[in-house]
Structure formats: structure tokens, C-alpha cells
């Protein structure tokens, strides 16, 4: 029995192949289009070092659903899509913006949040249904949410109102955005500036999160501190969503592999609730956990 997990993150598709005897991972660029990525994936699966013959399930997020469906047809394998973000879970208050013409999205990879909550509950012997959590998955793209049990009641990302990330600008001053729109050549140009040329790339020229810790100087120090400041501020806002009753703050993603970063966050948010750390991107582990759950249910039917 083998499971293939697919998680697109920024411009990279992360893939994992699991069976009882191994765990192999790979990364594929998404910039060349779905068909090219699919061919690269198929070549990887059929390569001598992988040689997967007993693939039983493809687990994917909603962002990779089309690719997963195509692979499923080619390989004649069942596909499961992990817990897409469900706006119905969010509080109605979370969608109000201040102008009737606009509403908030409250949209994230909710399956990652729920996976981390279940991990935390298992580690601490808790019934998650009676607890409240703040989850911050801090990676190339930041995703933050407030959860009652495993229900996401409010959420935000670095693509909209969240803190800036590797390339996303996060929340911005309203007047400045209007000026940018007036000066730009169109919608796509504006989105390019906000989502590809901003963040750590825009300030420091970074293409890799690990390089953030190799830079020295006043500018680099200031941007690192500003990133911690913005993340902490959003966690504080989510604590207000939960009326200050927070069981744990769960930190995941590649950024929390770096202890100085985690410690700096603890100093700002530790007064809210205990902080638990789940280093590394949690997308693939979350998808594999959902896949195992589905296979387990199928075996009992």
C-alpha cells in the first residue's frame, strides 16, 4: 500500500510518497504549467529509485485538486481532497469589512490547522472539542487561524490581511494601494507587485527563508523584527476573537525551525497561552494523516 500526497505551496509543488517501508519527498516547480508538472511527477514515480507499483490513494489539497484528478485517471488511483476551507465554519462577524461592497474570505488550508490541533490534543491528552487554539503556519506563505476545537472560526493569510511573508506583502495601507492601482498597468501588474515582489523578497532580495538568518546589518535586523512584530500582532487579534480563552498557540512551518525566531515570538505572545512548536511545513503530514484515516475507514466498511 502506498500513498501519494500533493501540496502546492507558493510556486512549488511538494510531493511525498509513503508506504510502510519508506517516505520519499520531492519538489516540483509550478511555473511551467500543470501538464509539465504532471509529467515530471509521473517520471519521478516511475524512476528506478522510486518504482512505485502499489499506489492506492492520492491525497491532495483543493489547490492541487485538478492535478490530482488527472493523475488519478492516468494511474487509475482513487483521489481524496483534504478538508477544504469551509467558510460556513467561520463566524458571520468574520466576513464583515466595513463596506457592504466587500467581504472577507476567511479562507486557508484548514486541514493543516485541524491536523496540528489533533496533534496537540494527542500530545497533551486533551479532548479538542472543549479547547480553543490559535494556529500559525509560518512558511513561504503565512496562514493563521482561531479554532474552537477543530472548527476554524476566523482565519487570514499573507495574501490578504496577514503579516508579510517571503513574497507576499500582507496587509497594506488603503491609500497606498489605491495609488498603486492608479499607477499600474492593470490588475495583474498590481497582483505581481503585492504577491510576488513584496515581503522578504522585496525588502531583502530573499528567495529562500533559510537565508533570512544568514543576513546581518541594520536593515536585515529591522525586517526580522518587523516580521515577528506583525505575526505577534495578528496572533493577539485572534486571541481577541476567542475572548482571550486560548488553550495553546500552535506554531508550524519552516520559519519555526529557527529557535531564535521562536523565542522572539514567545516573548511577545507567551502571555496569551502556552506555545507549542511543530517545525517544518505541515502540509504533507496533514494530507497523509487524512489519507490514512480514509483508508482505515474503507477497510472497516
N, C-alpha and C positions, 0 to 999 in steps of 0.2 A: 504494500500500500504506500503510495506517495502522494504528497500534496504540493501543488504549486501556488505560491502566494504572490500577488502583484500589487505593489503600492506606488503610485506616481507621486513624486514629491518635487515641487518646483519643476525643473526641466529634466529630471531624472526619473526613470522607472526602476524602482528597486524590486528585485525578484528573489524569492527563496524557494528552494526545493527541499522538502523534508520527507524522510522516510525513517523507519525505526533505527536505521544504522548510520544515518548521515544528515547533515544540514549544510547545504551549499547555497551561497548567495552570489548575486551578480547585479550589476547596474548597467542600464542602457539609456542612451540619450533619446529624448522625445522630440528633439528639434527636427529630425528628418522625416517625421510623419508616422502614422500608425502602421502602415503596411511595412515600412522598413524596420520598425521596432519589432513587429511580429516575426519577420524573417530572422532577425538576429536572435530572438528568443527561441525559435524553433531550432536554429543551428546550435544554440547552447544546449538545449535539451537532448539533442541527438549526438552531441560531441562524445568522443570516447571517454573523457573523464567524468561525464555526467551519465550518459547512456540510460536515460530513464525509460523503463519499459512498462512500469506498472502504475502510471499516473491515474489516480482515482478521482481527484477533485481539484478544481481551480478556484482559489479564494481571492476575491478582488474587492476593491472599494468602488464606489459609484463612479469615481473619476476614471477608472480603468475598466468599466463595465463593457464598453464596446470592444476593446481589445480582447478581454477575457472571453466574451461571447464568440468572437471569431476564432480564437484558439480552441475553444471548446468544440466548435464544429469540425475544425481540422483534425483534432486529436480524438474526437468522439468521447469527450470527457464532460462530466457534469460541472456546472459553474454555480458558485454561490456568491452573492453580493452582501458584504457585511454591513449590517445596521446603518443604512443611510441616515444622514441627519434628518430628523423629523421635526419640522417647525411646530407641529401640534404639541410637542412636549414643552416648548418654551412658554413662559408666562406671557399672557397678552400684553402686559406692560412692556415687555422687552421689544416689541415691534413699534412702539410709538416714538417718533423722532422729533416732534415739534412742528412739523408741517404735514398736512394731510396728503400732499403730493408724493411724499417719500415715506418708506418704511424700512426698518432694519431687517437683516436677513436671518440672524441667529443660526448661521449655517457653518458647521465644522465637520470634521471626521469624527462623529460621535462615537464610533466603535472603539477608537483609541481611548477616549475618556472612560468609557464603560469598562474596558479591559483593565485600565490602571486602577479603577475603583475596586474591581473584583480582586485584583492582585493585593491591594492594600487591605481589603476586608479579610482575605485569606491569611495574610501575614499576621494580622492583629487579632484574628478570631472574632471579627465583628459581623453582625448582620447588616449589610449595606443599606437595607431598606429603611433603617432607623437613623441613618447618619447623613451628614451633609459634607460635601467636599468641594474644594477648588482644584481644578486640574489645569496645569500649564505645560503644554507640549512645546518645547522651545528648540526649534531646529532651523533649517533654512527658511521655513515659514512658521510663524508662531500661531498657536491655537490655544485659546484659554476658555474655560467654561466653569459655570457654577452648577453643581449637581445635587439633587436631593435623591439619595440612593444612587440608582443608575439612570435617573431621569435628568436630562440636560434642561435646566430652566432658563439659562441665558448663556450666550457664547459670543465670541468675537475672534477675528484673526488679523494678521498683519496686512491682509489685503483690503481691510476696511478700516475699522476703528481701533485696532490693536496697536501694540508697540511696533516700531520699525524692526525689520529683520535683515536677512542677508541682502536682499534686493528690493524688498517692498518698503514703501515709505511709511506705512501705518497711517494713523490719524494725522490730519494736516489742518492748518488754519483755513477757514472757509474762504476768506477774501483772496488769499494767495492761490487757492485752487481755481477760483473764478478768473483771476488774472492769467494763470497758466492756460486755461481753456481758451481764453480770448486770443492769446498769442500763438497757440499751437495750430498745426495744420488740420487737425481733426481728432476724433475720439481715440483712434488707435495710437496716435502720437502721444496724447496725454497719458494713456494707459502704459505706454512704453516708459515714459518718464517716471510714473508713480510706482510701477510694479517690476521694472527691470533695471532702472538706473538709480534707484534710491537706496535707502538703508546703508548697510556697511559697505556695499559696493560703491555707492555714491560718495560717502564721506572718506573712505579709506582705500578704495580700489580693490576690495577683497572679493575673491571668487570662492574662497574656502573658509568655513567657520574656524577651523583649527588655526588659521593664520592670525586670527584676532589676538591670540595670546603670544604671538611672536613679535608684535609691533611694540615699539617704545616711543616715547615722546608725549608732549602735552596734548596734541590732537587725539592720538590714539587713546590716551588715558581718559580724556573728556568723553569720547564717544562710547567707550566701555561703560563708564559711569552713567551716561545718559541712557544707555540700553537697560541697565539694571534699574535705574530710576523709573523708566516708562513701564517696564514689566511689573515692578512693585506697585506702581500706581493702579494698574489695571487689576491686579490681584486684590488690592484694597477695595476697589469698586465692586468686585464680585463678592467680597465679604459682606458689603452692604446689601447686595441682592439677597444674601442668605441671612440677613438681620444679625450678622456677627456670630451666628452659631455655626462654627466650622469645625468639623471633626479633625480633618487633616488637609494640608495643602500638598498636592502631589506634583512633583516636578519631573518631567521626562524630556527626551530629545537629546540631540548631540551636544548642545551647549552645556548640559548639566554633567557631562563627563569631566568638566574642569572644576576642581574643588574651589579655587579662589572665586569663581563666578557664583557657585552655590552658596559659599559662605557670605559673600556680599549680599546676596538675596536674603539669606536668613536674617541678617542684621536688620533688614528693612521690614520683613514680613513675619518674622518669628513670633511677634506679639499676638498675631491673629490666631494661630493654631500651630500644632507640631508640623514640621516639614519632612516629607518622605521623598526620597530621590530614586528615580528609575532611569539610570543613564542609558543613552542611546535612543535612536528613533524607535518608537514602539509600534509603528505601522505594521511591519511584517509579523512580529509576535502576536499582535492583536488579531490579524487575519488568520493566522494558523490556529489560534485558540478557538476562534469561531468555527473554523473548518473541522477541528476535532470534535467540537460539540455537535455539529451537524452529522458527522459520520457516526458518532456514538448514538444519536437519536435514530438514524437509519438502521443501525444494527439491531435495535430493540423493537423495530416495527415488523 
